[in-house]
Amino acid sequence: MNFLIFASAFAGFGALCLSMERHARQVFGALPDALHRLLASIVGWALLACSLAPALERYGTSIGIAAWLGFLNLAAIAVGLLLTYAPRPIRYLAPGVLVAGVLSAWLL
């Protein structure tokens, strides 16, 4: 369950960074159109919001929110380091990590 929290937060931050002009140009080499960036923004915020549910289920309300904020910090640091040192793979890693998180939660 912890990996699902991290994976959905990582994918959410990945989508949010791809909705920004600077990072989208950095990752794709060209600027995607405004509709794709808006869609990435909506998906990113939705994934960040959805990452709260497994944290609340696993830890309860008070500890779950604190744990969720910790996982958000870890995911933001991971995305930030990835954008700094290897920006292109984030377009494949963010969805891949999300799929791995869902599979791990489903199998465990």
Secondary structure, DSSP 8 states (H G I E B T S, - for coil): -HHHHHHHHHHHHHHHHHTSHHHHHHHHSS---HHHHHHHHHHHHHHHHHTHHHHHHHH-HHHHHHHHHHHHHHHHHHHHHHHHH--TTHHHHHHHHHHHHHHHHHH-
